[in-house]
Structure formats: C-alpha cells, structure tokens
Amino acid sequence: MAEIEIRTFAPDDADGVISVILPIQREEFGIDITADTQPDLRVIPDFYQSGKGQFWVAVKDGAVVGTLGLKDIGNNQVALRKMFVAAEVRGREHGVAARLLEALFAHAGKVGVTDIFLGTTDKFVAAHRFYEKNGFSEIASKDLPREFPRMAVDSKFYRRTI
C-alpha cells in the first residue's frame, strides 16, 4: 500500500485540492457549489497560510487525496475549513482525517491558538461524529465569534478549546 504523506500546501497543489473538494461537495452530497463560489481555493497562501493559519494536504502517489485549512480569525482563534478526504482513503485503516487533524492540533498549539471553530452542513453526519470524537462540541451559531467566516451551506457549528 502506498504511503500517504501529510504536508503543508504548496502552490503546485492548487488543482489537486479542487479535484478532491468539488466532487465530494457536488456528487457525494449534492451541494450546488462551484470553485468560483469558493474563491479561497484559488488564493490558499493568502487566505489560509497567514497569521496563525495553515493549509495541509494528504498526498498519495503524487495526488492530493485530502485537505484541511485553518483560517486565522484573530484573537488567537481560528476557523477549521475545507476538511475533505477522498473516498478511497477514508476510514480508520488509512487514518488520513485523523492525521490531518493531528497536524492542525500540533500547529495550533505551537502558534498559541486558544479556540478552533468550524461550520458544517447537516448532511455531513460522519464528519459530525468525527469532530465530536476529537474533542469538538456543538455550539449555537450565536456563540460564534463575529469574525468567523460563515459559509451559506453551514448549519451546524462546533468549537474546540486548545
């Protein structure tokens, strides 16, 4: 079995990131969304890799198979965004999502992040379980920081204190 590497995003990963995220959003979950309605995907270094933020990719055989973004929203708080893992490498046996999250937690601890917030849709039920298992608690949207970048499709929100 090919090794899966977790590393920070590089500009050459841009098309691979989109090729993982869009099919999951559109085909698996039927969300009417395009790359154009997610401009952050075209400016990952500026949008995610600044301040206390970062963006990671999981790579197998030279292809991006997983993504995870961390957006600095100020006040030592960040927003977890764009956590997607290709179907063929999902699950405990591959550990891609867990390893991406480990990289995020290590980074957050190192740069002094105190709170991680995230928004997701009602449709991502497996993701809800994963986040809850990894220390995130559901919160009401009114409890999000004002700076939290809300997506129109998000309907459930979580927080994890570091």
C-alpha positions in Angstrom: 0.0 0.0 0.0 1.3 3.4 -0.9 2.3 5.7 1.9 0.1 8.8 2.4 2.1 12.0 3.3 0.6 14.8 5.3 2.3 18.2 4.5 1.6 21.9 4.2 0.1 23.1 0.9 2.4 24.2 -1.9 1.2 26.2 -4.9 1.5 23.2 -7.2 -1.2 21.5 -5.1 -3.9 24.0 -6.1 -5.6 21.9 -8.8 -5.4 18.8 -6.7 -7.1 20.5 -3.8 -10.0 21.5 -6.1 -10.2 18.0 -7.6 -10.7 16.5 -4.1 -13.1 19.0 -2.7 -15.5 19.7 -5.6 -16.6 16.1 -6.3 -17.3 15.4 -2.6 -19.4 18.6 -2.3 -21.2 18.2 -5.6 -21.5 14.5 -6.3 -21.5 12.8 -2.9 -23.5 15.4 -1.1 -25.4 17.2 -3.8 -24.4 20.7 -2.7 -24.8 23.2 -5.5 -21.4 24.8 -5.2 -18.5 25.6 -7.6 -14.9 26.5 -7.4 -15.9 30.1 -8.3 -18.2 30.3 -5.3 -15.2 29.3 -3.1 -12.6 31.9 -4.0 -10.5 30.9 -1.1 -9.5 27.8 -3.0 -7.7 30.0 -5.6 -5.7 32.0 -3.0 -4.8 29.4 -0.4 -1.5 31.0 0.6 -3.0 34.4 1.2 -6.3 33.2 2.7 -5.1 30.3 4.9 -1.3 30.4 5.2 -1.1 33.8 7.0 -1.2 34.7 10.7 -1.8 31.6 12.7 -3.5 29.8 9.8 -2.2 27.0 7.6 -3.4 24.6 5.0 -2.5 20.9 4.8 -2.8 18.3 2.1 -2.6 14.5 2.2 -0.8 13.1 -0.8 -0.7 9.6 -2.2 1.2 8.6 -5.3 1.7 12.3 -6.1 -2.0 13.1 -6.0 -3.8 15.2 -3.4 -6.3 12.9 -1.5 -7.1 15.0 1.5 -7.3 18.7 2.5 -7.6 20.8 5.7 -7.5 24.5 6.1 -7.1 26.7 9.2 -8.1 30.3 8.8 -6.8 32.9 11.4 -9.8 35.0 12.5 -7.9 37.0 15.2 -7.8 36.9 19.0 -5.9 33.6 18.9 -8.9 32.0 17.3 -9.1 30.0 14.0 -11.7 28.5 11.7 -11.2 25.0 10.6 -12.3 24.8 6.9 -12.1 22.5 3.9 -11.6 19.2 5.6 -12.1 16.7 2.9 -10.8 13.2 2.3 -11.2 11.2 -1.0 -13.5 8.2 -0.6 -10.8 5.7 -1.5 -8.6 6.7 1.5 -11.3 7.3 4.1 -11.6 5.3 7.3 -9.6 4.3 10.3 -7.4 1.9 8.2 -5.9 4.9 6.3 -6.1 7.4 9.1 -6.0 10.4 6.8 -8.5 12.6 8.5 -7.0 11.8 11.9 -3.5 12.6 10.7 -4.7 15.9 9.1 -6.3 16.9 12.4 -3.2 15.9 14.4 -1.1 18.3 12.1 -3.7 21.0 12.8 -3.6 20.5 16.6 0.2 20.5 16.7 0.3 23.7 14.7 -2.4 25.3 16.8 -0.6 24.5 20.0 2.7 25.8 18.6 1.4 29.2 17.5 -0.8 29.9 20.5 -4.3 29.2 19.2 -6.9 29.0 22.0 -10.1 28.1 20.1 -10.9 26.3 16.9 -14.4 26.9 15.4 -15.9 25.1 12.4 -19.1 25.1 10.4 -20.6 22.2 8.5 -23.8 21.1 6.9 -26.4 18.8 8.3 -25.5 16.3 5.5 -22.0 15.6 6.8 -23.2 13.2 9.6 -20.0 11.1 9.6 -18.0 14.3 9.9 -20.1 15.4 12.9 -19.2 12.1 14.7 -15.5 12.5 13.8 -15.4 16.1 15.1 -17.2 15.1 18.3 -14.9 12.1 18.8 -11.9 14.6 18.5 -13.0 17.0 21.2 -15.3 19.4 19.4 -18.6 20.4 21.0 -21.6 21.6 19.1 -22.4 25.3 19.7 -25.2 27.6 18.6 -24.5 29.9 15.7 -25.0 32.9 18.0 -21.9 31.7 20.0 -19.5 32.0 17.0 -17.0 34.9 17.0 -18.2 37.8 14.8 -15.1 37.2 12.7 -16.0 33.6 11.9 -16.2 33.2 8.1 -19.7 31.7 7.6 -20.5 29.7 4.5 -24.1 29.8 3.2 -24.3 26.0 3.4 -23.2 25.7 7.0 -26.0 24.8 9.5 -24.1 23.1 12.4 -21.2 24.7 14.3 -18.5 23.3 16.6 -15.8 24.6 18.9 -12.7 23.0 20.4 -10.6 24.7 23.0 -6.8 24.1 22.8 
